[in-house]
Amino acid sequence: MGLINFPAIVLLLGPLLGIIIQYKLKIKNHQIVANTVLFSGAFLLGVAVFGLMPELFNETNNAKQAGLWLIFGFLFQLILEKFTGGVGHGHIHSHEVPKNIWVLYVGLYLHALFEGYSAGLSNYLTPLVLSSMVIGISIHEAPAAFSLSLLLKQKLKNKQKLIIALIIYALATPIGYTLGVYIHSVNIISDNVSQIITAIIAGTFLHISTTIVFETSLWKKEGLSKWIFILGGLIISYLACMIG
């Protein structure tokens, strides 16, 4: 128990990195951030297709029910998008962002907490081992934190409140991870409930990843290079899931 919890640290570093980049570079739109978003989206798509879904349908006794929960997860993420305006993907659409910044904040916090929980669920047997899902979620949270930091900075004039809000947000994924590991390691929930949660998580990952990938222009001249990040995310997620 005295060993360092590297997964939780990595999950903390992702959002912290996004916040630090926003503060240091002071930019609203950067190609590095866009490419990171694209890579993380492709990676999450790979984790869902190569990792979560095969595991889910191999272990469940009711594949049709699992499919329903997967669709539920997809729709749940779709509804959550209405409260975040796509900021969780690292994008800032001013016309979609809620006027009340705290509605956005709570939506993004739940998004991050849920992603951390999913990493804990998949890693509860080896909670101190750095898994591919942990790395992928950490990468995904960096641009999300970047966007949230930018928006909060514009809305909150009190610097102390701003710092506290960002620190609390950065802790969401490590807290979610810890909850996921604990709940499943002490068997608080049944295998059936665990399979339902896995299906919901796979559905949310499908929505997040396909939204990121398909909203990107890939066929224009300036968009062809984006295929490198998409294929890179898919290949690395496949290898990671096969090794894991």
C-alpha positions in Angstrom: 0.0 0.0 0.0 3.0 2.3 0.4 3.8 2.2 -3.3 3.3 5.3 -5.4 0.0 5.4 -7.3 1.3 6.3 -10.7 -2.1 6.1 -12.5 -3.6 8.7 -10.2 -0.6 10.9 -10.6 -0.8 10.6 -14.4 -4.5 11.4 -14.4 -3.7 14.5 -12.4 -0.9 15.6 -14.7 -3.2 15.6 -17.8 -5.5 18.4 -16.7 -2.7 20.3 -14.9 -0.7 20.3 -18.1 -3.7 21.7 -20.0 -4.1 24.5 -17.4 -0.4 25.3 -17.4 -0.2 25.5 -21.2 -3.2 27.9 -21.3 -1.6 30.1 -18.6 1.9 30.1 -20.1 1.1 30.3 -23.9 -2.0 32.5 -23.5 -3.5 31.3 -26.8 -7.1 30.6 -27.8 -6.5 28.2 -30.6 -3.3 26.2 -31.1 -2.5 23.4 -33.6 -0.8 21.3 -30.9 -4.0 21.3 -28.8 -6.1 20.5 -31.9 -3.9 17.5 -32.8 -3.9 16.3 -29.2 -7.7 16.4 -29.2 -7.7 14.4 -32.4 -5.2 11.8 -31.2 -7.0 11.3 -27.9 -10.4 11.0 -29.6 -9.0 8.2 -31.9 -7.4 6.6 -28.9 -10.6 6.5 -27.0 -12.4 5.1 -30.0 -9.8 2.3 -30.1 -10.1 1.6 -26.4 -13.9 1.3 -26.8 -13.7 -1.0 -29.9 -10.6 -3.0 -29.2 -10.8 -3.2 -25.4 -14.2 -2.5 -23.6 -16.6 -3.9 -26.2 -14.9 -7.3 -26.7 -14.5 -7.7 -23.0 -18.1 -6.7 -22.4 -19.7 -9.0 -25.0 -17.4 -11.9 -24.0 -18.4 -11.8 -20.4 -22.1 -10.9 -20.5 -24.8 -13.5 -20.6 -27.2 -11.0 -22.3 -25.6 -9.4 -25.3 -28.8 -7.6 -26.3 -29.1 -6.0 -22.9 -25.5 -5.0 -23.0 -26.1 -3.3 -26.4 -29.0 -1.3 -24.9 -26.8 0.0 -22.1 -24.1 0.8 -24.6 -26.6 3.0 -26.5 -27.7 4.5 -23.2 -24.1 5.6 -22.5 -24.0 7.1 -26.0 -27.2 9.1 -25.4 -26.1 10.0 -21.9 -22.9 11.6 -23.3 -25.0 13.3 -26.0 -27.2 14.9 -23.3 -24.1 15.9 -21.3 -22.8 17.7 -24.4 -25.7 20.1 -24.1 -24.3 21.3 -20.8 -20.7 21.5 -21.9 -20.9 22.7 -25.5 -18.1 20.4 -26.6 -15.6 22.0 -24.2 -14.8 18.5 -22.9 -13.3 17.7 -26.3 -11.1 20.8 -26.1 -13.2 22.8 -28.4 -14.7 26.2 -27.6 -17.9 27.1 -29.4 -19.1 30.4 -27.9 -22.7 30.0 -29.2 -23.0 26.6 -27.5 -21.4 27.3 -24.1 -24.0 27.9 -21.4 -24.2 31.4 -20.1 -23.9 30.2 -16.5 -20.3 29.1 -16.2 -21.0 26.8 -13.2 -23.5 24.7 -15.3 -20.6 24.2 -17.7 -18.2 23.5 -14.8 -20.4 20.9 -13.2 -21.0 19.2 -16.5 -17.3 19.0 -17.3 -16.5 17.8 -13.7 -18.9 14.9 -14.0 -17.4 14.2 -17.4 -13.9 14.0 -15.9 -15.1 12.1 -12.9 -16.8 9.5 -15.0 -13.7 9.0 -17.2 -11.5 8.6 -14.1 -14.0 6.0 -12.8 -13.8 4.1 -16.1 -10.0 3.9 -15.8 -10.4 2.6 -12.2 -12.9 0.0 -13.3 -10.6 -1.4 -15.9 -7.6 -1.2 -13.6 -8.9 -2.3 -10.2 -7.0 -5.7 -10.2 -3.7 -3.8 -10.7 -4.5 -0.3 -9.3 -0.8 0.8 -9.2 0.0 -0.2 -12.8 0.0 2.5 -15.5 -2.5 1.2 -18.1 -3.2 2.4 -21.7 -6.6 3.7 -20.7 -5.1 5.8 -17.9 -2.7 7.4 -20.4 -5.4 7.9 -23.0 -7.8 9.6 -20.6 -5.0 11.8 -19.2 -4.2 12.9 -22.7 -7.9 13.6 -23.4 -8.3 15.7 -20.2 -5.4 18.0 -21.1 -7.3 19.9 -23.9 -10.5 19.8 -21.9 -8.7 21.5 -19.0 -7.1 24.0 -21.4 -10.5 25.1 -22.7 -12.1 25.2 -19.2 -9.2 27.3 -17.9 -9.6 29.8 -20.7 -13.3 30.2 -20.2 -13.1 30.4 -16.4 -10.3 33.0 -16.7 -12.7 35.1 -18.8 -15.6 34.8 -16.4 -14.0 34.8 -12.9 -12.2 38.0 -11.9 -11.2 36.7 -8.5 -7.9 34.9 -9.0 -8.1 32.9 -5.8 -11.5 31.5 -6.8 -10.2 30.7 -10.3 -7.2 28.7 -8.9 -9.4 26.8 -6.4 -11.9 25.9 -9.2 -9.2 24.7 -11.5 -7.5 22.6 -8.8 -10.8 21.0 -7.9 -11.4 20.2 -11.5 -7.9 18.7 -12.0 -8.6 16.3 -9.1 -11.8 15.0 -10.7 -10.2 12.2 -12.7 -7.9 10.9 -9.9 -10.9 10.9 -7.5 -13.0 9.0 -10.1 -10.1 6.6 -10.6 -9.8 6.0 -6.8 -13.6 5.4 -6.5 -13.5 3.0 -9.5 -10.7 0.9 -8.0 -12.2 0.9 -4.5 -15.8 0.0 -5.5 -14.7 -2.9 -7.7 -11.9 -4.2 -5.5 -14.1 -4.6 -2.4 -17.0 -6.0 -4.5 -19.5 -3.3 -3.5 -21.4 -3.9 -6.8 -22.2 -7.2 -8.6 -20.7 -8.5 -11.8 -23.9 -7.7 -13.6 -23.8 -4.0 -12.5 -20.1 -3.9 -13.4 -21.0 -5.0 -16.9 -23.7 -2.4 -17.2 -21.2 0.3 -16.2 -18.7 -1.0 -18.7 -21.3 -0.8 -21.4 -22.3 2.7 -20.5 -18.6 3.8 -20.5 -18.1 2.2 -23.9 -21.1 4.1 -25.2 -19.8 7.4 -23.8 -16.3 6.7 -25.4 -18.0 6.0 -28.7 -19.8 9.3 -28.7 -16.8 11.3 -27.5 -14.4 9.8 -30.1 -16.7 9.8 -33.1 -17.7 13.4 -32.4 -14.1 14.4 -32.3 -13.1 12.5 -35.4 -16.1 13.2 -37.6 -16.3 16.9 -36.9 -12.8 17.3 -38.2 -12.2 18.1 -41.9 -10.1 15.2 -43.2 -10.4 15.6 -46.9 -9.2 19.2 -47.4 -5.6 19.8 -48.2 -4.8 21.2 -44.8 -6.7 18.3 -43.1 -4.8 15.3 -44.6 -2.1 15.5 -42.0 -4.7 14.9 -39.4 -5.0 11.2 -40.6 -1.6 10.7 -38.9 -3.0 11.5 -35.5 -6.1 9.5 -36.1 -4.3 6.4 -37.3 -1.6 6.8 -34.6 -4.3 6.9 -31.9 -6.0 3.8 -33.3 -2.8 1.8 -33.8 -1.5 2.6 -30.3 -4.8 1.9 -28.6 -4.9 -1.5 -30.5 -1.4 -2.4 -29.4 -2.1 -1.3 -25.9 -5.4 -3.4 -25.7 -3.7 -6.4 -27.2 -0.8 -6.2 -24.7 -3.1 -5.5 -21.8 
